[in-house]
């Protein structure tokens, strides 16, 4: 006898034997409730990064405290629900919490990460493990496609492990508790011990393997080993305070690594930290290992004149060979002043008599040698090379959204390599003058409409996403366009890295698109109500979200001000802290429940933990296994309905109209709002095709051998179609033939609490056809603004923050979709049919996509 | 471009002072910011401001001390209280002391700016400017 029959066979249906059931359901609901609250808190905090809000350190403390309470409670509830199967989650929560505390106390702690990362695979989001210097370099290569010296980064995690296993922690702790000359003496001792410490065998192996790979691939004998300190201010990171070793031979890599790490405790670094109220004993070093070529020339480029930003010029300085003399100003170098505007005419050239150059020494390291007299007055750069350099520099400037100070090198073939890029520092007087600006004469197109999601200034031609027909020639958004859309559809997120600003008619500042805009620091205004109507496609505009204005044309004064002021808030201590906190909190690594890596021990952030807990909890509920130990339950009903779904309803309260001693109810008895809405969609005329679908031989053979197990390592098969309901809540597991639908949603009066989670997997045919159905589902759900993920035949869709009317419509659509796709995989014999059925479903739609 | 109002900002968090100074300066206001409440009180004693924006909880004289000092010595100025430690009681106390606006952190700069512009206008009207 199945568990369901046992429940229904109870002689006293009203009798309560439900403590276990109710308790577990409460745990489940707690997971759902807190999961939503955590996501809201994360969205709320991420909104603060947009620059529109004033917050202080106390806010960050409160945020971390409340979030930690919720995530810990979720981990506990999941264990209660699953018989303590996921106890390691609690350890991970504590470990993340320790990292967050360290951030709040301005301590530098390395998040868990790989020991070595390839430079071409990192970006600014990796700054906590690679240091901002290397992270930016990676981004310049990965996103902008510019050339950097190939290489790897040995992460902060490696540094932590190196220092720990060398037994240096007690010395570092002693330094934390001392000051004055004694501090410098301890630092000297620490430096000495680091330089002479054994690099652990596993780390040696990794370093040597990386170096071998670089040397072999790029046929180089020499490397540069560069500092990339973690979590410290830009001046300390970039101003040559730490060591960079040039001309390192592969066999010397461990020595060079130790020396660069030891430079964390150089006296001038300690003095700098004390002067700038940074904890003097704290610091972590990531180390970049890159190919070192002997360049023809190298130098520095400023994308604006820092002492006179009103001039529309770029400044370049350049010397022969390695750039040491350009960086430290120790020898005469060529200087060029170039027009910022294309084609970048050279306005002034000052060709110096260059007497010395720095080159790689054959036996390792570098040497300074005299330049032959006949070469001394030859310009280091030709006009075409200068123009190429300017184009690359401006590309970086536009991406980084502020004027740049860039180190570069060029080889004999004229190829340019970017060595590092940082924000250009403007003189203090100029900075103050920036606050005073005259009135802007450009036509105002939009003013004070909507909510600012990210502050800043961007310019470009308007590109209205809604105007694009699929497969049309103008489907591709040009780089640096001002992206305009009626809805804040998550689908647009992929376009944001190439956009210069974002304007939407609808949407919220905590929505997915706004969050991504902040991640890429794209100036964004949502919920303008009219942007897509008022702005013409292709028109050049300047978007100033500092003042929430959109101007016609290119407003030079605003653009230049932004270039000089980009970091006016972003570099403040509190913003840096919040960014670091969110890296430990908001990044989602476990996004694919079908992956073998979808395991508790792989959770690295709070977001991973709540996603994992929610997924497991939903599956746990769907199996019905948890009911086995609870034989009887009041408020269990079987639904009498015209469609063949054989549904059992468990009412948690307020979901079913009181019907004494009745175990069979009809739709008339249902008070649960979400179940009513879902059934309304499922029972629409024509939705539920009852005739059996024709199956061809391929589909038939597949169905004969296919098991009904759900996709995913943790998934299990539900025994019975079940809906757990209350007045505003629904969790429904629906197995229809060979596939499985799961709907989990809250439909309350408060739109902020509401959400829909829809999961679909399985099917009767071979994987290709099931995948086609999944593709169809994904496209339809995205059309209705769901955030969709999954692979193979699995689809997971999420949507939240909808008011009652919108919830009603979306749930009706889901109901219709469940019926529509019931046997659809059998029909999907070709990819063309996917499009056909999508159109068919959308044509039957009773609501516009923006609803 | 002329200045359209004098504003004093007092908050022991430097980031608040820096950001408000930058934001209000762009709006054409003349701004002085202090992280030390005694220094702010000394400045208020010697200089007339249209609007005084103060944090509530600080070391030394508290925000309410500043409010009372302003009420006694600069009755023409409008007061805006910002705090991360909002409670109904302090809000009421602030209201009873004739505070123009009570704002809880975190808050949107533009919202505060709108209140400040209205408060400047009110103060200047009262002063007959």
Interface residues (C-beta under 8 A of the other chain):
Chain A: X48 X52 X53 X54 X55 X56 X57 X58 X59 X435 X436 X437 X438 X452 X546 X547 X548 X568 X569 X572 X573 X574
Chain B: X1 X13 X15 X16 X18 X19 X20 X22 X25 X26 X82 X84 X85 X105 X106 X107 X108 X109 X110 X112
